[in-house]
């Protein structure tokens, strides 16, 4: 390193070699990044295609129909209703996950007790299970409980299958907060719950935010459970609504992708915020 | 972020370090009962949720697989093993099983190979790395169902963007023809759907491998360089072996995701033409529409395979934690 800088200062070339290498690496990375974004660019472009140019054989239409983005909210498409349902389901599932995962994660991080290993094992198993394999059972169960066509069914299913992630990530955060900090607060006269709310939670906030965003996105994007558990247009989230566009005589592709763009952009931004912490939660901490 | 293994150990140590306070004799039984019930209060909400959403459906699933249910949903008694024998005698099943194996092996194999390269690339330092990594997560954050739809649209035979591109390259000669109708032919439809599945799998596997790469101490490469090892040699002898824990976790989770994958095939072909692009997961869903008993039987078969994957996952997880100690 030191020799490298010395040589560079003398004006000889050895420093240029790594620069060329860096340039090649960067160029390759940019190309790959663009490839990854292309389908979503096409989504946006199609959303802006005027009806006349929908089937035009060009990458970009001659005119952009910005009015598509306002027309698609018309009641005949049901996008407004579905967006509301998606928000209810994702919001409800997120609240439920935090309500059940925070106490479980806190207690398992702080105490050793009988059954702790078993509990964490069950959570680990639910982590990699998915609603898909159980969908027939889930359908039969909610049919029995008369919960078909309710947002509650979707809230519960989404919360159940995403709780594990929240437990892992919160468990790791709680465990990293020294007990001494809590003890000091309690010596100063704070109650046990007061300590939890005023001392522990603020310190674990990044974990809570990660769990919150992750659950919200997962529930927002969920498809098969919603497809199975809803039939009425009043309770179909956006993913199911868009699916119902397909197979109709004339598919309003521009509106379909307009709604997709609206559903995708916030999710991309939110995910970028938690990007660094997600892997640890998904691999139950065995990596990182 | 501290990993769970370390976190658990730390929690254990804290517990061992602080001896339980001397208990007064008469507090005895009531207190002990309370102590024993305390974990229950904290874990009950999570446990109930798991019971309702995961355990109950498993029971309902197994029950349904042995019931005789008419297409309109009326249960007319027990079917014994009839649903299973009907399923196993279904002439479409052998093809579907073979296709499922192909689907999982091809998607996971290609994904892991590409993400080894991607992880290596995105682990280098270069200006704008942060932004390119954000682009990489797009297919992970976006709904798979919407990603599949946009690919279906781009492959559309008349004016899809991919067909326009392939036409410019001279691969597709005519629009609206058999050759430009990629999703209309089972083989090419399968190939494209495998491509889409790889595309949406790459972010997770690449990020997992990136996390694994960061656990490898840089001094090792330094030492290898001093010893005159080539880059390829140090990749083979240092990176690959030390990356194994991350690699194996990525493979197992990816296998699970791909085996359970439904939206890609559903949105692009609905499993058609006929049953020619069904995997066991899509077949189960298609059966559910009219033969729910047989669908449940298919699910039971799928679920048995999933248990095997889960056991492998638990095994791997255990190894990794022990290695981390």
Boltz contact constraints between the chains, C-beta under 6 A:
constraints:
  - contact:
      token1: [A, 22]
      token2: [B, 126]
      max_distance: 6.0
  - contact:
      token1: [A, 25]
      token2: [B, 124]
      max_distance: 6.0
  - contact:
      token1: [A, 25]
      token2: [B, 126]
      max_distance: 6.0
  - contact:
      token1: [A, 26]
      token2: [B, 126]
      max_distance: 6.0
  - contact:
      token1: [A, 29]
      token2: [B, 121]
      max_distance: 6.0
  - contact:
      token1: [A, 29]
      token2: [B, 132]
      max_distance: 6.0
  - contact:
      token1: [A, 33]
      token2: [B, 132]
      max_distance: 6.0
  - contact:
      token1: [A, 33]
      token2: [B, 135]
      max_distance: 6.0
  - contact:
      token1: [A, 36]
      token2: [B, 135]
      max_distance: 6.0
  - contact:
      token1: [A, 36]
      token2: [B, 136]
      max_distance: 6.0
  - contact:
      token1: [A, 36]
      token2: [B, 138]
      max_distance: 6.0
  - contact:
      token1: [A, 37]
      token2: [B, 135]
      max_distance: 6.0
  - contact:
      token1: [A, 37]
      token2: [B, 138]
      max_distance: 6.0
  - contact:
      token1: [A, 39]
      token2: [B, 150]
      max_distance: 6.0
  - contact:
      token1: [A, 40]
      token2: [B, 138]
      max_distance: 6.0
  - contact:
      token1: [A, 42]
      token2: [B, 150]
      max_distance: 6.0
  - contact:
      token1: [A, 42]
      token2: [B, 154]
      max_distance: 6.0
  - contact:
      token1: [A, 42]
      token2: [B, 161]
      max_distance: 6.0
  - contact:
      token1: [A, 43]
      token2: [B, 150]
      max_distance: 6.0
  - contact:
      token1: [A, 55]
      token2: [B, 158]
      max_distance: 6.0
  - contact:
      token1: [A, 55]
      token2: [B, 159]
      max_distance: 6.0
  - contact:
      token1: [A, 57]
      token2: [B, 159]
      max_distance: 6.0
  - contact:
      token1: [A, 57]
      token2: [B, 164]
      max_distance: 6.0
  - contact:
      token1: [A, 100]
      token2: [B, 45]
      max_distance: 6.0
  - contact:
      token1: [A, 100]
      token2: [B, 46]
      max_distance: 6.0
  - contact:
      token1: [A, 100]
      token2: [B, 49]
      max_distance: 6.0
  - contact:
      token1: [A, 103]
      token2: [B, 42]
      max_distance: 6.0
  - contact:
      token1: [A, 104]
      token2: [B, 43]
      max_distance: 6.0
  - contact:
      token1: [A, 104]
      token2: [B, 46]
      max_distance: 6.0
  - contact:
      token1: [A, 107]
      token2: [B, 42]
      max_distance: 6.0
  - contact:
      token1: [A, 109]
      token2: [B, 11]
      max_distance: 6.0
  - contact:
      token1: [A, 112]
      token2: [B, 15]
      max_distance: 6.0
  - contact:
      token1: [A, 113]
      token2: [B, 39]
      max_distance: 6.0
  - contact:
      token1: [A, 119]
      token2: [B, 43]
      max_distance: 6.0
  - contact:
      token1: [A, 125]
      token2: [B, 310]
      max_distance: 6.0
  - contact:
      token1: [A, 126]
      token2: [B, 50]
      max_distance: 6.0
  - contact:
      token1: [A, 126]
      token2: [B, 54]
      max_distance: 6.0
  - contact:
      token1: [A, 128]
      token2: [B, 256]
      max_distance: 6.0
  - contact:
      token1: [A, 128]
      token2: [B, 313]
      max_distance: 6.0
  - contact:
      token1: [A, 130]
      token2: [B, 260]
      max_distance: 6.0
  - contact:
      token1: [A, 132]
      token2: [B, 260]
      max_distance: 6.0
  - contact:
      token1: [A, 132]
      token2: [B, 262]
      max_distance: 6.0
  - contact:
      token1: [A, 132]
      token2: [B, 281]
      max_distance: 6.0
  - contact:
      token1: [A, 133]
      token2: [B, 260]
      max_distance: 6.0
  - contact:
      token1: [A, 133]
      token2: [B, 302]
      max_distance: 6.0
  - contact:
      token1: [A, 133]
      token2: [B, 303]
      max_distance: 6.0
  - contact:
      token1: [A, 133]
      token2: [B, 306]
      max_distance: 6.0
  - contact:
      token1: [A, 134]
      token2: [B, 57]
      max_distance: 6.0
  - contact:
      token1: [A, 136]
      token2: [B, 61]
      max_distance: 6.0
  - contact:
      token1: [A, 136]
      token2: [B, 288]
      max_distance: 6.0
  - contact:
      token1: [A, 136]
      token2: [B, 295]
      max_distance: 6.0
  - contact:
      token1: [A, 136]
      token2: [B, 296]
      max_distance: 6.0
  - contact:
      token1: [A, 136]
      token2: [B, 299]
      max_distance: 6.0
  - contact:
      token1: [A, 137]
      token2: [B, 57]
      max_distance: 6.0
  - contact:
      token1: [A, 137]
      token2: [B, 60]
      max_distance: 6.0
  - contact:
      token1: [A, 137]
      token2: [B, 61]
      max_distance: 6.0
  - contact:
      token1: [A, 138]
      token2: [B, 57]
      max_distance: 6.0
  - contact:
      token1: [A, 140]
      token2: [B, 60]
      max_distance: 6.0
  - contact:
      token1: [A, 140]
      token2: [B, 64]
      max_distance: 6.0
  - contact:
      token1: [A, 141]
      token2: [B, 56]
      max_distance: 6.0
  - contact:
      token1: [A, 141]
      token2: [B, 57]
      max_distance: 6.0
  - contact:
      token1: [A, 141]
      token2: [B, 60]
      max_distance: 6.0
  - contact:
      token1: [A, 156]
      token2: [B, 53]
      max_distance: 6.0
  - contact:
      token1: [A, 157]
      token2: [B, 53]
      max_distance: 6.0
  - contact:
      token1: [A, 160]
      token2: [B, 49]
      max_distance: 6.0
  - contact:
      token1: [A, 160]
      token2: [B, 53]
      max_distance: 6.0
  - contact:
      token1: [A, 160]
      token2: [B, 54]
      max_distance: 6.0
  - contact:
      token1: [A, 172]
      token2: [B, 2]
      max_distance: 6.0
  - contact:
      token1: [A, 172]
      token2: [B, 4]
      max_distance: 6.0
  - contact:
      token1: [A, 172]
      token2: [B, 7]
      max_distance: 6.0
  - contact:
      token1: [A, 175]
      token2: [B, 7]
      max_distance: 6.0
  - contact:
      token1: [A, 175]
      token2: [B, 10]
      max_distance: 6.0
  - contact:
      token1: [A, 175]
      token2: [B, 11]
      max_distance: 6.0
  - contact:
      token1: [A, 176]
      token2: [B, 2]
      max_distance: 6.0
  - contact:
      token1: [A, 179]
      token2: [B, 14]
      max_distance: 6.0
  - contact:
      token1: [A, 221]
      token2: [B, 143]
      max_distance: 6.0
  - contact:
      token1: [A, 223]
      token2: [B, 145]
      max_distance: 6.0
  - contact:
      token1: [A, 223]
      token2: [B, 263]
      max_distance: 6.0
  - contact:
      token1: [A, 224]
      token2: [B, 262]
      max_distance: 6.0
  - contact:
      token1: [A, 239]
      token2: [B, 143]
      max_distance: 6.0
  - contact:
      token1: [A, 239]
      token2: [B, 145]
      max_distance: 6.0
  - contact:
      token1: [A, 260]
      token2: [B, 146]
      max_distance: 6.0
  - contact:
      token1: [A, 264]
      token2: [B, 142]
      max_distance: 6.0
  - contact:
      token1: [A, 267]
      token2: [B, 141]
      max_distance: 6.0
  - contact:
      token1: [A, 268]
      token2: [B, 141]
      max_distance: 6.0
  - contact:
      token1: [A, 271]
      token2: [B, 137]
      max_distance: 6.0
  - contact:
      token1: [A, 271]
      token2: [B, 141]
      max_distance: 6.0
  - contact:
      token1: [A, 272]
      token2: [B, 134]
      max_distance: 6.0
  - contact:
      token1: [A, 275]
      token2: [B, 137]
      max_distance: 6.0
  - contact:
      token1: [A, 279]
      token2: [B, 207]
      max_distance: 6.0
  - contact:
      token1: [A, 279]
      token2: [B, 208]
      max_distance: 6.0
  - contact:
      token1: [A, 279]
      token2: [B, 211]
      max_distance: 6.0
  - contact:
      token1: [A, 280]
      token2: [B, 1]
      max_distance: 6.0
  - contact:
      token1: [A, 283]
      token2: [B, 249]
      max_distance: 6.0
  - contact:
      token1: [A, 284]
      token2: [B, 4]
      max_distance: 6.0
  - contact:
      token1: [A, 285]
      token2: [B, 3]
      max_distance: 6.0
  - contact:
      token1: [A, 285]
      token2: [B, 4]
      max_distance: 6.0
  - contact:
      token1: [A, 286]
      token2: [B, 249]
      max_distance: 6.0
  - contact:
      token1: [A, 286]
      token2: [B, 317]
      max_distance: 6.0
  - contact:
      token1: [A, 286]
      token2: [B, 320]
      max_distance: 6.0
  - contact:
      token1: [A, 286]
      token2: [B, 321]
      max_distance: 6.0
  - contact:
      token1: [A, 287]
      token2: [B, 208]
      max_distance: 6.0
  - contact:
      token1: [A, 287]
      token2: [B, 211]
      max_distance: 6.0
  - contact:
      token1: [A, 287]
      token2: [B, 212]
      max_distance: 6.0
  - contact:
      token1: [A, 287]
      token2: [B, 246]
      max_distance: 6.0
  - contact:
      token1: [A, 287]
      token2: [B, 249]
      max_distance: 6.0
  - contact:
      token1: [A, 288]
      token2: [B, 3]
      max_distance: 6.0
  - contact:
      token1: [A, 288]
      token2: [B, 211]
      max_distance: 6.0
